[in-house]
């Protein structure tokens, strides 16, 4: 027997939530893998049809889930990832690599971005895994710290590959703020004034 209800308390990071049946009754657990057709990710308020079973502990679970036609889009506070970010990152990496190979910037700058990007990529992957498994999460402040200190190219790649943090508007606002600060500092260090100050500091303590 198929039932109809609305998705409630959906956690997109973990890929699960609940369904409240139309007409009343017990809510059932909903997992993203139980959708027979996944043309999109569910959001709170989606109308779905489903069958039910009980797990080993007797808890009600929804299975063979399908969306019940088109519903009015729900603004769940998430941004839609575009291609402007990846395009900007590719341009940045190309310019940075060119500046290093033309000896306008030291090789250590490129190595710093590569190392921190690798660390950020791993951190995002571990956080995604923890979110799915319900383990302790990596604080968002740590992810932003890695992005600020040259790891944002790897962080952006991880966001797209793991589909993690890429649609949370508040997180994305802070993330791109760290990108602007990081690139701004790099541009200043690249300038005559910035490079001159760095040389003076090294001369003072060298």
C-alpha positions in Angstrom: 0.0 0.0 0.0 1.3 3.4 -0.9 1.0 6.4 1.3 1.2 10.1 0.6 2.8 12.7 2.9 5.1 15.7 3.2 8.8 15.8 3.8 9.8 17.3 7.2 13.0 18.1 9.0 15.1 17.3 6.0 18.9 17.4 6.6 20.5 17.7 3.2 24.0 17.3 4.5 23.2 13.9 6.0 20.7 13.0 3.4 17.7 12.1 5.6 14.6 13.4 7.2 11.0 12.3 7.9 7.7 12.2 6.2 4.4 13.2 7.8 1.5 11.3 6.3 -1.5 13.2 4.9 -4.5 12.7 7.1 -2.4 12.0 10.2 -0.6 9.0 11.6 3.0 8.1 12.5 5.9 9.8 10.7 8.4 7.6 8.9 12.1 7.9 8.4 13.2 9.1 4.9 16.7 8.5 3.4 17.9 9.8 0.1 18.7 6.3 -1.1 15.1 5.3 -0.7 14.0 7.6 -3.6 13.4 5.5 -6.7 14.1 8.5 -9.0 16.3 11.3 -7.9 15.9 14.1 -10.4 16.6 16.5 -7.6 17.2 16.7 -3.9 14.2 16.8 -1.6 13.3 19.8 0.6 10.9 20.4 3.4 7.4 20.5 2.2 7.8 18.2 -0.8 4.8 15.8 -1.4 5.9 12.3 -1.8 4.4 8.8 -2.1 5.9 5.8 -0.4 5.6 2.4 1.1 6.5 1.6 4.7 8.5 -1.1 6.5 9.9 -1.4 9.9 13.6 -1.8 10.8 15.0 -4.2 13.4 14.0 -1.9 16.2 10.5 -1.5 15.0 10.9 2.0 13.6 8.8 3.0 10.6 10.8 3.6 7.4 9.7 5.0 4.0 10.7 3.0 0.9 10.2 3.2 -2.8 9.8 7.0 -2.5 8.6 9.1 -5.4 7.8 12.8 -5.8 4.0 13.3 -6.1 4.1 15.6 -9.2 5.4 19.1 -9.3 5.1 21.2 -6.2 5.8 24.9 -5.5 9.5 25.4 -5.1 10.6 25.9 -1.5 13.2 28.5 -0.7 15.3 26.5 1.7 17.9 29.2 2.2 20.4 27.5 -0.2 22.3 29.0 -3.0 22.5 27.4 -6.4 26.2 26.7 -7.4 27.2 28.4 -10.6 30.3 28.3 -12.8 31.6 31.7 -12.0 33.5 30.4 -8.9 35.3 27.6 -10.8 36.1 29.9 -13.7 37.6 32.5 -11.3 39.6 29.7 -9.6 41.0 28.4 -12.9 42.0 32.0 -13.9 43.6 32.6 -10.5 45.6 29.4 -10.6 46.8 30.1 -14.2 47.9 33.7 -13.3 49.6 32.5 -10.1 51.5 29.7 -12.0 52.5 32.2 -14.7 53.7 34.7 -12.1 55.8 32.0 -10.4 57.4 30.8 -13.7 58.1 34.3 -14.8 59.9 34.9 -11.4 57.5 37.6 -10.4 56.5 35.6 -7.3 58.6 33.0 -5.4 57.9 29.3 -5.9 57.0 29.0 -2.2 53.8 30.9 -2.9 52.6 28.3 -5.4 53.7 25.5 -3.0 51.8 27.2 -0.2 48.6 27.3 -2.2 49.1 23.7 -3.3 49.7 22.4 0.3 46.9 24.3 1.9 44.5 23.4 -0.9 45.3 19.8 -0.4 44.7 20.1 3.4 41.4 21.9 2.7 40.2 19.3 0.2 40.9 16.5 2.8 39.2 18.5 5.5 36.0 18.9 3.5 36.0 15.3 2.5 36.3 14.2 6.1 33.6 16.5 7.2 31.2 15.2 4.5 31.9 11.7 5.6 31.3 12.6 9.2 28.0 14.3 8.3 26.8 11.3 6.4 27.8 8.9 9.2 26.6 11.1 12.1 30.0 11.5 13.6 31.6 14.7 15.1 31.8 17.4 12.5 34.7 19.7 11.6 33.9 23.3 12.8 33.0 25.7 10.0 35.6 28.1 11.4 38.3 25.5 10.7 37.2 25.2 7.1 37.2 29.0 6.7 40.6 29.2 8.3 42.0 26.8 5.7 40.4 28.7 2.9 41.7 32.1 4.2 45.3 30.8 4.4 45.6 29.8 0.7 43.5 26.7 0.8 40.4 28.1 -0.9 41.1 26.7 -4.4 41.1 23.1 -2.9 38.1 24.0 -0.7 36.1 25.1 -3.8 37.0 21.9 -5.6 35.9 19.8 -2.6 32.6 21.7 -2.3 31.8 20.7 -5.9 33.1 17.2 -5.9 31.5 16.2 -2.5 28.4 18.4 -2.9 29.3 19.8 0.5 28.6 23.3 1.8 28.2 24.5 -1.8 24.5 25.5 -1.3 24.5 27.0 2.2 24.2 30.8 1.6 25.6 31.9 4.9 28.6 29.6 4.6 29.2 30.6 1.0 29.1 34.3 2.0 31.8 33.8 4.6 33.8 31.5 2.3 33.9 34.1 -0.6 34.8 36.7 2.0 37.9 34.7 2.9 38.7 34.4 -0.8 38.6 38.2 -1.3 40.8 38.8 1.7 43.3 36.2 0.6 43.5 37.4 -3.0 43.7 41.0 -1.7 46.7 40.2 0.5 48.4 38.4 -2.4 47.9 41.3 -4.7 49.3 43.7 -2.1 52.4 41.5 -1.5 52.8 41.4 -5.3 52.9 45.2 -5.4 56.1 47.2 -5.0 54.9 48.5 -1.6 54.1 45.1 -0.3 57.2 43.3 -1.6 59.3 46.2 -0.3 57.9 45.8 3.2 58.5 42.0 3.2 62.1 42.6 2.2 62.5 45.1 4.9 61.2 42.7 7.5 63.5 39.9 6.3 66.4 42.3 6.4 65.5 43.5 9.9 65.3 39.9 11.3 67.6 38.1 8.9 
